[in-house]
Amino acid sequence: MIQLWPDLPILYGQDGIIDNRLLQLHQSDTGWNIYMAADYLRCIALAYLFCCAAMTLQYRSRLFSFLLLILHHGLWINDPNWSYGVDYLAQTGLLICCLSSTSPYTLKLLRWQLTVVYLFGGLGKAIGASWYDGEALWRAVQQPFPGALFSIPTKWGGYKEIWIVSGWFVILLEMCYPLIWRAGWYRRALLVGIIGLHGGIALTIGLYHFASLMIWYNLCAWYFPYKNTIISNYSPLEGEARYLASTIPSAPPSIQGKEAKVSVETTQTSPISLMAKRAKTKH
């Protein structure tokens, strides 16, 4: 929204590049659209930004994700002239954000969504022939997107083997995506491959919004670095007591058949009293 702020009147204003009356005839009948409230365009854009900021700060996330879902639908989804695939993916992500974050079914819904998207994306590529000979991939990186950080020189088109192997790699990566449900090296390999794929899309084609959204979705769905974190279930006082108890010296072994005398203070003093003496000594 920040990026599109200067161009909002051109897209949705009364004097935009396309007449509003013609655009309204091309609208779908699934809810409201931005042209109904074109006079309040800046206010709607500010509300969109406010909802995004509230979700980022985790302030009433479910409420503002629902409001953002409505705004997002009216701005992007309801108008097929300006909508793109990433807008639909963001819409489903916002719907998942509206659900309970503590329910295990919410995470499974995100995982199934990604599985269906990648699996049918791979099947769609496998049906045609342009991905097997590398032509589709070559055309994709040669589209005139101004935001590409690394432009592919046209002379690279002579290396057909690179584009053939890359096309096969994309097909296999997407069609094998259901294997990511298995833990272990399957998940790690597929996750690294998917992140690398979208990173390449961002750098060579310039689709930063799409690439960052899909990388974020995959990390949220499959990467849990905090699951193996061990959190203590006892209080600091109990932990200190256990530490002190472990430092109490035990009775030394017998010497010449006689038990060594151990001071009563050492063996009978509780960890709590040792803590009190320790604190008194410090003060």
C-alpha positions in Angstrom: 0.0 0.0 0.0 2.9 2.4 0.7 4.4 1.6 -2.6 1.1 2.2 -4.5 0.1 5.3 -2.5 1.1 7.8 -5.2 -0.7 5.8 -7.9 -4.0 5.2 -6.1 -5.9 8.1 -7.9 -4.6 6.7 -11.3 -6.0 3.3 -10.5 -9.2 4.0 -8.6 -9.8 7.8 -8.8 -12.6 9.5 -10.7 -10.2 10.7 -13.3 -8.1 7.5 -13.5 -6.7 5.9 -16.6 -9.9 3.9 -17.0 -13.3 5.4 -16.5 -14.9 4.3 -13.3 -18.3 3.5 -14.9 -16.7 1.1 -17.3 -14.8 -0.5 -14.4 -17.9 -1.0 -12.4 -19.5 -2.9 -15.3 -16.5 -5.3 -15.1 -16.8 -6.0 -11.4 -17.8 -9.3 -10.0 -20.9 -9.6 -7.8 -19.0 -10.9 -4.7 -19.1 -8.1 -2.3 -18.1 -4.4 -2.3 -15.5 -2.8 -4.5 -13.4 0.3 -4.1 -15.3 2.3 -6.8 -18.3 2.4 -4.5 -16.2 4.6 -2.1 -13.8 6.4 -4.5 -14.4 9.7 -2.7 -12.8 8.2 0.4 -9.9 6.5 -1.3 -7.2 7.9 0.9 -9.1 7.1 4.1 -9.6 3.5 3.0 -5.9 3.3 2.2 -5.0 4.7 5.6 -7.3 2.1 7.2 -5.5 -0.6 5.2 -2.2 0.6 6.5 -3.5 0.8 10.1 -4.7 -2.8 10.0 -1.4 -4.0 8.6 0.5 -2.2 11.4 -1.9 -3.6 14.1 -1.3 -7.1 12.8 2.5 -6.6 12.7 2.4 -5.4 16.3 0.1 -8.3 17.2 -2.6 -6.0 18.6 -6.0 -7.7 18.3 -4.6 -9.6 15.4 -7.8 -11.6 14.6 -10.0 -8.5 14.6 -7.7 -6.5 12.3 -7.0 -9.4 10.1 -10.8 -9.7 9.5 -11.1 -6.0 8.7 -8.0 -6.2 6.5 -9.7 -9.2 4.7 -12.6 -7.0 3.8 -10.5 -4.1 2.7 -8.2 -6.4 0.7 -11.2 -7.9 -1.1 -12.6 -4.5 -2.2 -9.2 -3.2 -3.3 -7.7 -6.1 -5.2 -9.9 -9.3 -5.4 -13.1 -7.7 -6.7 -11.3 -6.0 -9.6 -9.9 -8.5 -12.1 -8.1 -5.6 -13.9 -5.6 -5.1 -11.1 -5.7 -8.4 -9.3 -2.8 -10.9 -9.5 -2.2 -14.4 -8.1 -0.4 -13.0 -5.0 -3.5 -11.1 -4.1 -5.6 -14.3 -3.9 -2.8 -16.0 -1.8 -2.8 -13.1 0.5 -6.6 -13.2 0.8 -6.5 -16.9 1.9 -3.7 -16.1 4.3 -5.8 -13.4 5.9 -8.6 -15.8 6.2 -6.4 -18.2 8.1 -5.3 -15.4 10.4 -8.9 -14.8 11.3 -9.1 -18.4 12.8 -7.9 -19.4 16.2 -4.1 -19.5 16.5 -4.3 -22.2 19.2 -6.2 -24.7 17.2 -4.1 -27.4 15.4 -6.5 -27.3 12.5 -5.4 -23.7 11.6 -1.9 -24.9 10.9 -3.1 -27.9 9.0 -5.3 -25.6 6.9 -2.3 -23.5 5.9 -0.3 -26.7 5.1 -3.0 -28.1 3.0 -3.4 -24.9 1.1 0.3 -24.8 0.2 0.2 -28.5 -0.7 -2.7 -28.0 -3.1 -1.2 -24.8 -4.6 2.2 -26.4 -5.3 0.9 -29.8 -6.4 -1.5 -28.4 -9.0 1.0 -25.8 -10.0 3.4 -28.6 -10.8 0.7 -30.6 -12.6 -0.2 -27.6 -14.7 3.4 -27.3 -15.8 3.8 -31.0 -16.5 0.8 -31.0 -18.8 2.4 -28.8 -21.4 5.7 -29.1 -23.2 7.2 -25.6 -22.7 8.6 -26.4 -19.2 10.4 -29.6 -20.4 12.4 -27.8 -23.0 13.0 -24.7 -20.8 11.1 -22.3 -23.1 8.6 -21.3 -20.4 11.3 -20.6 -17.8 13.3 -18.6 -20.4 10.3 -16.5 -21.3 9.6 -15.9 -17.6 13.0 -14.4 -16.9 13.0 -12.4 -20.0 9.8 -10.5 -19.3 10.3 -6.7 -19.0 9.8 -6.4 -15.2 11.6 -3.2 -14.1 12.1 -4.4 -10.5 14.4 -7.3 -11.3 17.7 -7.0 -9.5 19.6 -9.4 -11.8 18.6 -9.3 -15.4 19.4 -12.5 -17.4 21.4 -11.6 -20.6 19.8 -12.7 -23.9 23.0 -14.5 -24.9 22.3 -17.0 -22.1 19.5 -18.4 -24.2 22.1 -20.4 -26.1 22.7 -22.6 -23.1 19.6 -24.7 -23.6 20.8 -27.4 -21.1 20.6 -24.9 -18.2 17.0 -24.1 -18.9 16.0 -27.7 -19.6 17.4 -28.9 -16.3 15.9 -25.8 -14.5 12.5 -26.5 -16.0 12.5 -30.1 -14.9 13.7 -29.1 -11.4 10.8 -26.7 -11.0 8.3 -29.4 -12.1 9.7 -32.1 -9.8 10.0 -29.7 -6.9 6.4 -28.6 -7.0 5.0 -32.1 -7.7 7.1 -33.6 -4.8 5.8 -30.9 -2.4 3.4 -33.4 -0.6 6.6 -35.2 0.7 7.2 -32.2 2.9 4.6 -33.6 5.3 7.3 -36.2 6.2 9.8 -34.9 8.8 13.5 -35.3 8.3 15.6 -34.6 5.3 12.6 -34.6 2.9 11.2 -31.5 4.6 14.5 -29.8 4.9 15.4 -30.4 1.2 12.0 -29.3 -0.1 11.9 -26.2 2.1 15.4 -25.1 1.0 14.4 -25.8 -2.6 11.2 -23.8 -2.4 12.9 -20.9 -0.7 15.6 -20.9 -3.3 13.0 -21.0 -6.1 11.1 -18.0 -4.8 14.4 -16.2 -4.0 15.3 -16.6 -7.7 11.9 -15.4 -8.8 12.3 -12.2 -6.7 15.9 -11.5 -8.0 15.5 -12.4 -11.7 11.8 -11.5 -12.4 11.2 -8.8 -9.7 8.1 -10.3 -8.1 9.2 -9.4 -4.6 5.7 -9.4 -3.1 4.8 -12.9 -4.4 8.2 -14.4 -3.5 8.3 -12.9 0.0 4.7 -14.0 0.7 5.4 -17.6 -0.3 8.7 -17.8 1.6 6.9 -16.5 4.7 4.0 -19.0 4.2 6.4 -21.9 4.0 8.4 -20.8 7.0 5.2 -20.4 9.1 3.9 -23.8 8.0 6.9 -26.0 8.3 9.8 -24.4 10.1 9.6 -24.5 13.9 13.0 -23.7 15.5 11.4 -23.1 18.9 9.9 -26.6 19.2 13.1 -28.1 20.5 13.7 -25.3 23.0 13.7 -26.7 26.6 11.9 -24.5 29.0 12.2 -25.1 32.7 9.0 -25.9 34.5 10.2 -25.0 37.9 10.6 -21.6 39.5 14.0 -19.9 40.0 13.8 -20.6 43.7 13.5 -24.3 43.2 16.3 -24.2 40.6 18.6 -22.5 43.1 17.7 -25.0 45.7 18.4 -27.9 43.4 21.7 -26.4 42.5 22.7 -26.0 46.1 21.5 -29.5 46.9 23.7 -30.9 44.2 26.8 -29.1 45.7 26.4 -30.5 49.2 29.4 -32.9 49.7 28.6 -36.5 50.4 30.3 -38.5 53.1 33.9 -39.5 52.1 34.7 -43.2 51.9 35.8 -45.2 54.9 39.4 -45.1 56.0 40.8 -48.2 57.6 37.4 -49.6 58.3 36.3 -46.4 60.1 33.6 -44.1 58.8 34.9 -40.5 58.5 33.0 -38.1 60.6 30.9 -35.7 58.6 29.7 -32.5 60.2 26.1 -32.5 61.1 25.8 -29.0 59.7 26.8 -30.2 56.2 24.6 -33.2 56.0 21.4 -32.0 57.7 21.3 -28.4 56.5 18.5 -27.9 54.0 19.1 -26.1 50.7 16.7 -23.3 51.8 18.7 -22.6 54.9 21.9 -22.6 52.9 20.4 -20.0 50.6 19.5 -17.8 53.6 23.1 -18.1 54.9 24.4 -17.4 51.5 22.3 -14.3 51.1 23.3 -13.1 54.6 27.0 -13.5 53.8 26.6 -11.5 50.7 24.9 -8.6 52.5 
